[in-house]
Amino acid sequence: MDEVPPILVVEDEPLIRLVVAEALTEGGYTVLEAENGDRALELIDGAKMLRGLVTDIRMEPGANGWEVAQHAREKFPGLAVAYVTGDSMAEWTANGVPLSTALKKPFASAELVAAMANLMVAQQPAPPHA
């Protein structure tokens, strides 16, 4: 039986990362965590497949959420992407990858799980680029 690919959670605030990871795990997903954008890029490069990406936008140090999502979509074109942000909602339409969603912090855990489920249903994952 094939292992279900994880959702990568990228968040530099440990408590928020924990809450997001727990919500997704309780929603039935396998979760991989990164504490910043640079670590997320390493995990994306090393992954055979990802099911989804939940990323903060403004993170220090290194790559921001826009860059992480772009990199992830280049490798996994059908990847479900949700941005979570406290202050960058207005930039999402200009900087977010196509067919993504954005949630303003604070948000309900159920809202995040539902958003990811909807994105995964709406998108047909393409095989990763080698």
Secondary structure per residue as TSV (DSSP state, phi and psi in degrees):
chain	resnum	aa	ss	phi	psi
A	1	M	-	360.0	133.5
A	2	D	-	-73.8	143.5
A	3	E	-	-76.3	140.1
A	4	V	-	-75.0	127.9
A	5	P	-	-61.9	148.6
A	6	P	-	-83.4	167.5
A	7	I	E	-98.9	129.0
A	8	L	E	-89.4	124.2
A	9	V	E	-106.5	122.0
A	10	V	E	-119.6	112.6
A	11	E	-	-156.3	128.7
A	12	D	S	-84.9	-11.5
A	13	E	S	-93.3	111.6
A	14	P	H	-54.9	-41.8
A	15	L	H	-66.7	-41.9
A	16	I	H	-65.7	-42.1
A	17	R	H	-58.9	-42.9
A	18	L	H	-62.0	-46.7
A	19	V	H	-62.2	-44.6
A	20	V	H	-64.3	-46.3
A	21	A	H	-61.9	-42.9
A	22	E	H	-64.1	-41.2
A	23	A	H	-61.3	-44.6
A	24	L	H	-68.7	-40.0
A	25	T	H	-62.7	-45.0
A	26	E	H	-65.1	-25.0
A	27	G	T	-80.6	-0.5
A	28	G	T	99.8	8.0
A	29	Y	-	-99.4	153.0
A	30	T	-	-87.7	138.1
A	31	V	E	-124.6	139.9
A	32	L	E	-119.4	138.2
A	33	E	E	-118.4	144.8
A	34	A	E	-133.7	137.9
A	35	E	S	-88.1	-8.1
A	36	N	S	-161.0	173.0
A	37	G	H	-64.7	-39.0
A	38	D	H	-64.6	-41.2
A	39	R	H	-65.5	-37.2
A	40	A	H	-61.2	-43.3
A	41	L	H	-60.0	-40.6
A	42	E	H	-62.4	-44.1
A	43	L	H	-66.3	-39.5
A	44	I	H	-62.3	-46.8
A	45	D	H	-61.3	-32.6
A	46	G	H	-88.9	-7.6
A	47	A	-	-82.2	141.6
A	48	K	S	-78.6	-34.6
A	49	M	-	-161.7	147.1
A	50	L	-	-126.5	145.9
A	51	R	S	-88.9	-32.7
A	52	G	E	-165.7	171.1
A	53	L	E	-138.3	128.3
A	54	V	E	-119.0	117.3
A	55	T	E	-134.1	138.6
A	56	D	E	-68.9	164.7
A	57	I	S	-100.9	-53.0
A	58	R	S	-95.6	111.1
A	59	M	-	-135.6	149.1
A	60	E	S	-126.8	145.8
A	61	P	S	-85.9	173.7
A	62	G	S	91.1	-151.1
A	63	A	-	-61.7	144.3
A	64	N	-	-92.9	175.2
A	65	G	H	-62.9	-33.8
A	66	W	H	-60.9	-45.9
A	67	E	H	-67.0	-40.2
A	68	V	H	-61.5	-48.1
A	69	A	H	-64.3	-41.9
A	70	Q	H	-60.2	-46.2
A	71	H	H	-62.5	-43.7
A	72	A	H	-64.0	-40.9
A	73	R	H	-69.0	-30.1
A	74	E	H	-65.1	-38.2
A	75	K	H	-82.4	-38.9
A	76	F	S	-124.9	84.9
A	77	P	T	-57.2	-28.6
A	78	G	T	-97.1	14.2
A	79	L	-	-62.9	133.4
A	80	A	E	-75.1	126.9
A	81	V	E	-126.3	127.0
A	82	A	E	-124.5	126.7
A	83	Y	E	-94.2	138.0
A	84	V	E	-121.2	127.4
A	85	T	E	-151.2	151.6
A	86	G	S	-96.8	-21.4
A	87	D	S	-142.9	7.3
A	88	S	-	-117.7	18.7
A	89	M	G	-56.8	-40.0
A	90	A	G	-65.4	-21.3
A	91	E	G	-89.3	-10.9
A	92	W	H	-59.5	-45.8
A	93	T	H	-64.2	-30.3
A	94	A	H	-85.6	-34.6
A	95	N	H	-110.8	-17.8
A	96	G	S	-73.2	153.1
A	97	V	-	-70.9	153.2
A	98	P	T	-58.0	150.6
A	99	L	T	56.2	41.0
A	100	S	-	-113.5	178.9
A	101	T	E	-136.3	164.2
A	102	A	E	-135.1	137.6
A	103	L	E	-120.4	133.9
A	104	K	E	-86.8	130.3
A	105	K	S	-73.0	140.1
A	106	P	S	-81.2	151.3
A	107	F	-	-133.8	160.1
A	108	A	-	-78.0	142.0
A	109	S	H	-55.4	-41.3
A	110	A	H	-63.0	-32.9
A	111	E	H	-63.9	-42.6
A	112	L	H	-65.8	-47.1
A	113	V	H	-61.3	-42.7
A	114	A	H	-64.9	-41.7
A	115	A	H	-61.2	-44.1
A	116	M	H	-66.0	-41.7
A	117	A	H	-61.3	-44.6
A	118	N	H	-62.9	-41.9
A	119	L	H	-64.3	-40.9
A	120	M	H	-67.1	-36.6
A	121	V	H	-69.4	-38.8
A	122	A	H	-73.5	-23.4
A	123	Q	-	-114.4	137.3
A	124	Q	-	-97.7	111.9
A	125	P	-	-59.5	136.2
A	126	A	-	-96.5	155.2
A	127	P	-	-63.4	149.5
A	128	P	-	-65.6	152.0
A	129	H	-	-81.6	137.5
A	130	A	-	-77.2	360.0
